[in-house]
Amino acid sequence: MHRRNLVTAAVLLPAVLAASPASAQSNTTKVLVGASPGGGTDILARALSKTLTQSLGQEFIVENKPGAAGNIAAYETARAKPDGSTLLLAYTSHAINATLYPNLNFDPVKDFTPICGVARSPAFLLVSPKLNVKTLDEFLARARSKPESLNLALGGLGTASHLAGAILQQRAGIKLVGVPYKGASPAIVDVVAGHVDATIAAVAGASQQVRDGMLVAIGVTSEQRLAAFPDVPTIAETFPGYESSAWFGLFGPAGMDSSVVEKLSNAVLAALNSDELKHSFKMSSMISMAMKPKAFGDYVSAEIVKWGDVVKSAGIKPA
């Protein structure tokens, strides 16, 4: 090759690589999830990533970074370049952790760019059939007649379900004995077996046991009754204003370009209207949030205040 051609190739090569589909930096986006594979957050992240890959023509790959209630994934996202190549599908713990962990090595607001609120996930208040309780009123009467005689399986300290139980106890004036578990699944197993009296768990993770009669759903934490379970009353029907659904949302590192944020947000909003995600939400009783960046950012800030008050008043500490 002549020297002039060598020089031309050297000048053009970087531009060619940057535009190439094989360029991992420009055409691959990591979606970090602070939870283990197979759980509700992971399943949602993979469904969303698949839809975004199809609509945006670049690959979105889920990477699981479980541990510390989502803080490991959040910290990695906060440290990443704000070029859209690293995103975080966070959940309610992102807001809870702002108070639960006083020495976080990142700021849950300042170190992130809100992109889109994705979904809410209501939970059931579940009791073992062996408890012989069919309604929330019966459960509360039992708890009030014998304080600390009933126990509540906690699918993780400081989780949305844990705090949902704390709010219920405050509103109802009851005291339940918390039994911590490493995840919702083992907590549900012990309630089914009758080893523990009750638990609060995501509808998606307990719906089949409820249908099979292995668990009794005496309340749901959403504002309205669920179409799939119209006979299960909301806890708000007993305690007006009660609402404690978990939420999921997409963030990037702080400092992202507004045009990139808008592109991603619009793609997520379109994905939420796709038949695939609508079907997925229906099957799991999730509720679409569809919040644009500013609205989602404001929502998260309000959630930090809301859950901070609960953590402080209930005296909840991390494990």
C-alpha positions as CSV (number, residue, x, y, z in Angstrom):
1,M,0.0,0.0,0.0
2,H,1.3,3.5,-0.9
3,R,2.2,5.8,1.9
4,R,-0.6,8.2,0.9
5,N,-3.2,5.4,1.2
6,L,-1.8,4.4,4.6
7,V,-2.2,7.9,5.9
8,T,-5.8,8.0,4.6
9,A,-6.6,4.7,6.2
10,A,-5.2,5.8,9.5
11,V,-7.4,8.9,9.5
12,L,-10.6,7.1,8.4
13,L,-10.3,4.0,10.6
14,P,-11.4,5.5,13.9
15,A,-14.6,6.9,12.3
16,V,-15.3,3.6,10.6
17,L,-15.0,1.7,13.9
18,A,-17.2,4.2,15.8
19,A,-19.9,3.7,13.2
20,S,-19.6,-0.1,13.0
21,P,-22.3,-2.3,14.5
22,A,-19.6,-4.3,16.0
23,S,-18.5,-1.4,18.2
24,A,-19.5,-2.5,21.7
25,Q,-19.1,1.0,23.0
26,S,-21.5,2.7,20.7
27,N,-24.0,-0.1,20.0
28,T,-24.3,-2.0,23.3
29,T,-26.0,-0.7,26.4
30,K,-25.7,-2.4,29.8
31,V,-28.8,-2.4,31.9
32,L,-27.7,-3.1,35.5
33,V,-30.0,-4.8,37.9
34,G,-29.3,-4.9,41.6
35,A,-31.1,-8.3,42.0
36,S,-30.5,-11.9,41.2
37,P,-31.6,-13.5,37.9
38,G,-35.1,-14.9,37.9
39,G,-36.8,-12.4,40.2
40,G,-39.4,-9.8,39.3
41,T,-36.9,-7.0,38.7
42,D,-34.7,-9.2,36.5
43,I,-37.7,-10.4,34.4
44,L,-38.9,-6.9,33.9
45,A,-35.4,-5.7,32.9
46,R,-35.1,-8.5,30.3
47,A,-38.5,-7.9,28.8
48,L,-37.8,-4.1,28.6
49,S,-34.3,-4.6,27.2
50,K,-35.6,-7.0,24.5
51,T,-38.1,-4.4,23.4
52,L,-35.6,-1.6,23.4
53,T,-33.1,-3.7,21.4
54,Q,-35.8,-4.2,18.7
55,S,-36.9,-0.6,18.6
56,L,-33.6,1.3,18.8
57,G,-31.5,-1.1,16.7
58,Q,-28.8,-1.5,19.3
59,E,-28.2,-4.2,21.9
60,F,-29.4,-3.8,25.5
61,I,-27.9,-6.4,27.7
62,V,-29.0,-7.1,31.3
63,E,-26.2,-7.5,33.9
64,N,-27.2,-8.7,37.4
65,K,-25.3,-7.0,40.2
66,P,-27.1,-8.3,43.3
67,G,-26.2,-7.3,46.9
68,A,-26.6,-4.5,49.4
69,A,-30.3,-3.9,48.5
70,G,-29.3,-2.7,45.0
71,N,-26.5,-0.4,46.1
72,I,-23.8,-2.3,44.2
73,A,-25.6,-1.8,40.9
74,A,-26.4,1.8,41.7
75,Y,-22.8,2.7,42.6
76,E,-21.5,1.2,39.4
77,T,-24.0,3.2,37.4
78,A,-23.1,6.4,39.3
79,R,-19.4,5.9,38.3
80,A,-20.1,5.1,34.7
81,K,-19.6,7.5,31.8
82,P,-22.8,9.5,31.1
83,D,-22.9,8.4,27.4
84,G,-25.9,6.1,27.6
85,S,-23.9,2.9,27.6
86,T,-24.7,2.1,31.2
87,L,-28.2,2.3,32.7
88,L,-29.8,1.1,35.9
89,L,-33.2,-0.5,36.3
90,A,-33.8,0.4,39.9
91,Y,-36.6,-0.4,42.3
92,T,-38.1,1.1,45.5
93,S,-35.0,0.3,47.5
94,H,-33.2,3.1,45.6
95,A,-35.4,5.6,47.5
96,I,-35.5,3.6,50.8
97,N,-31.7,3.2,50.9
98,A,-31.2,7.0,51.0
99,T,-32.2,6.8,54.7
100,L,-31.6,3.2,55.5
101,Y,-27.9,3.4,54.7
102,P,-26.5,6.7,56.2
103,N,-23.1,6.3,54.6
104,L,-23.8,5.6,51.0
105,N,-20.9,6.2,48.6
106,F,-23.2,7.8,46.1
107,D,-26.2,10.3,46.2
108,P,-29.4,8.6,45.0
109,V,-30.6,11.9,43.4
110,K,-27.5,14.0,42.4
111,D,-25.5,11.1,40.9
112,F,-28.3,9.9,38.6
113,T,-30.3,11.0,35.6
114,P,-33.9,9.9,35.8
115,I,-35.0,8.5,32.4
116,C,-38.4,6.9,32.8
117,G,-40.7,5.5,35.5
118,V,-41.6,2.0,34.2
119,A,-44.0,0.1,36.5
120,R,-45.5,-0.4,39.9
121,S,-45.9,-3.8,41.5
122,P,-48.6,-4.2,44.2
123,A,-48.2,-6.8,46.9
124,F,-50.6,-9.1,48.8
125,L,-50.9,-9.4,52.5
126,L,-50.9,-13.1,52.8
127,V,-51.7,-15.5,55.6
128,S,-51.3,-19.2,56.1
129,P,-54.5,-21.2,55.7
130,K,-53.5,-22.8,59.1
131,L,-54.1,-19.5,60.8
132,N,-57.9,-19.8,60.1
133,V,-58.2,-16.1,59.1
134,K,-60.1,-15.1,56.1
135,T,-60.2,-11.3,56.2
136,L,-58.1,-8.3,57.2
137,D,-60.5,-7.5,60.0
138,E,-60.1,-11.0,61.5
139,F,-56.3,-10.7,61.2
140,L,-56.3,-7.3,63.0
141,A,-58.6,-8.5,65.7
142,R,-56.3,-11.5,66.4
143,A,-53.2,-9.2,66.5
144,R,-54.9,-6.7,68.8
145,S,-56.2,-9.3,71.2
146,K,-52.8,-10.9,71.7
147,P,-50.0,-8.3,70.9
148,E,-46.9,-9.9,69.3
149,S,-48.5,-13.3,69.1
150,L,-48.5,-13.2,65.2
151,N,-45.3,-13.2,63.2
152,L,-44.6,-11.7,59.8
153,A,-42.1,-13.1,57.3
154,L,-39.9,-10.4,55.9
155,G,-38.5,-11.0,52.4
156,G,-35.5,-8.8,53.2
157,L,-34.8,-6.0,55.7
158,G,-35.5,-2.6,54.4
159,T,-37.4,-3.8,51.3
160,A,-40.6,-2.3,50.0
161,S,-42.6,-5.2,51.5
162,H,-40.9,-4.8,54.9
163,L,-41.8,-1.1,55.0
164,A,-45.4,-1.9,53.7
165,G,-45.8,-4.1,56.8
166,A,-44.3,-1.3,59.0
167,I,-46.9,1.2,57.7
168,L,-49.7,-1.3,58.2
169,Q,-48.7,-1.8,61.8
170,Q,-48.5,1.9,62.4
171,R,-51.9,2.6,60.9
172,A,-53.5,-0.4,62.6
173,G,-51.9,0.0,66.0
174,I,-50.7,-3.5,66.1
175,K,-47.3,-5.2,66.7
176,L,-46.2,-8.2,64.7
177,V,-43.0,-10.1,65.2
178,G,-40.8,-9.8,62.1
179,V,-39.0,-12.9,60.9
180,P,-36.2,-11.9,58.3
181,Y,-35.6,-14.1,55.3
182,K,-33.1,-13.8,52.4
183,G,-35.7,-13.1,49.8
184,A,-39.4,-13.4,49.2
185,S,-39.4,-17.0,48.0
186,P,-38.2,-18.6,51.2
187,A,-40.5,-16.4,53.2
188,I,-43.5,-17.5,51.1
189,V,-42.5,-21.2,51.4
190,D,-42.6,-21.0,55.2
191,V,-46.0,-19.2,55.3
192,V,-47.4,-21.9,53.0
193,A,-46.0,-24.5,55.4
194,G,-47.6,-22.7,58.3
195,H,-44.2,-22.1,60.0
196,V,-44.9,-18.3,59.9
197,D,-48.3,-16.7,60.1
198,A,-48.2,-14.0,57.4
199,T,-46.1,-12.1,54.9
200,I,-46.3,-9.3,52.4
201,A,-45.1,-10.3,48.9
202,A,-45.4,-9.1,45.3
203,V,-48.6,-10.3,43.6
204,A,-46.5,-11.7,40.7
205,G,-44.6,-14.0,43.0
206,A,-47.6,-15.3,45.0
207,S,-50.5,-15.3,42.6
208,Q,-50.4,-19.0,41.8
209,Q,-50.3,-20.0,45.5
210,V,-53.3,-17.8,46.1
211,R,-55.2,-19.4,43.2
212,D,-54.3,-22.9,44.5
213,G,-55.5,-22.1,48.0
214,M,-52.0,-22.5,49.5
215,L,-52.1,-18.9,50.7
216,V,-55.0,-16.6,51.7
217,A,-54.8,-13.1,50.3
218,I,-56.6,-10.8,52.8
219,G,-55.5,-7.5,51.3
220,V,-53.6,-5.9,48.4
221,T,-51.4,-2.8,48.8
222,S,-52.5,-1.0,45.6
223,E,-54.9,1.9,45.5
224,Q,-57.6,-0.1,43.7
225,R,-58.5,-3.8,43.5
226,L,-56.8,-5.8,40.9
227,A,-58.7,-7.1,37.9
228,A,-57.1,-10.5,38.2
229,F,-58.2,-10.7,41.9
230,P,-61.4,-8.7,42.2
231,D,-62.4,-10.4,45.5
232,V,-59.2,-9.3,47.3
233,P,-59.9,-6.0,49.0
234,T,-57.4,-3.2,49.1
235,I,-55.9,-2.4,52.5
236,A,-56.9,1.2,51.7
237,E,-60.6,0.1,52.1
238,T,-59.8,-0.3,55.8
239,F,-57.2,2.4,56.1
240,P,-57.9,5.2,53.6
241,G,-54.8,6.5,51.9
242,Y,-52.8,3.4,52.4
243,E,-50.7,2.5,49.3
244,S,-47.4,0.8,49.2
245,S,-46.7,-0.7,45.7
246,A,-43.1,-1.3,44.8
247,W,-41.9,0.7,41.7
248,F,-39.3,0.2,39.0
249,G,-37.6,2.9,37.0
250,L,-34.8,3.5,34.6
251,F,-31.8,5.8,35.5
252,G,-28.5,6.7,33.9
253,P,-25.4,8.4,35.5
254,A,-25.6,12.1,36.2
255,G,-24.8,14.5,33.4
256,M,-26.4,12.6,30.4
257,D,-27.1,14.6,27.3
258,S,-30.7,15.7,27.2
259,S,-31.2,14.4,23.6
260,V,-30.0,10.9,24.7
261,V,-32.3,11.0,27.7
262,E,-35.3,12.0,25.6
263,K,-34.5,9.3,23.0
264,L,-34.4,6.6,25.7
265,S,-37.4,7.9,27.5
266,N,-39.5,7.9,24.4
267,A,-38.4,4.4,23.5
268,V,-39.4,3.2,27.0
269,L,-42.8,4.9,26.8
270,A,-43.3,3.2,23.4
271,A,-42.3,-0.1,24.8
272,L,-44.8,0.2,27.6
273,N,-47.5,0.5,24.9
274,S,-46.3,-2.6,23.1
275,D,-48.5,-5.7,23.1
276,E,-45.6,-7.8,24.6
277,L,-45.2,-5.6,27.7
278,K,-48.9,-5.1,28.1
279,H,-49.4,-8.8,28.2
280,S,-46.4,-9.3,30.6
281,F,-47.9,-6.6,33.0
282,K,-51.3,-8.2,32.9
283,M,-49.9,-11.6,33.8
284,S,-47.9,-10.2,36.7
285,S,-50.5,-7.6,37.8
286,M,-47.9,-4.9,37.3
287,I,-49.2,-1.3,36.6
288,S,-47.6,0.9,34.0
289,M,-46.1,4.1,35.3
290,A,-45.0,5.7,32.0
291,M,-43.4,8.7,33.7
292,K,-41.2,11.1,31.7
293,P,-37.8,12.2,33.1
294,K,-38.9,15.2,35.2
295,A,-42.0,13.6,36.6
296,F,-40.1,10.5,37.5
297,G,-37.3,12.5,39.1
298,D,-39.9,14.4,41.2
299,Y,-41.6,11.1,42.1
300,V,-38.3,9.6,43.3
301,S,-37.5,12.6,45.5
302,A,-40.9,12.4,47.1
303,E,-40.4,8.6,47.6
304,I,-37.1,9.3,49.4
305,V,-39.0,11.6,51.9
306,K,-41.9,9.2,52.3
307,W,-39.8,6.1,53.0
308,G,-37.3,8.0,55.0
309,D,-40.1,8.9,57.5
310,V,-41.1,5.3,57.7
311,V,-37.6,4.0,58.2
312,K,-37.0,6.6,61.0
313,S,-40.3,6.1,62.8
314,A,-40.1,2.3,62.7
315,G,-36.5,2.3,63.7
316,I,-35.5,0.0,60.8
317,K,-31.8,-0.8,60.4
318,P,-30.0,-2.6,57.6
319,A,-28.9,-6.2,58.2
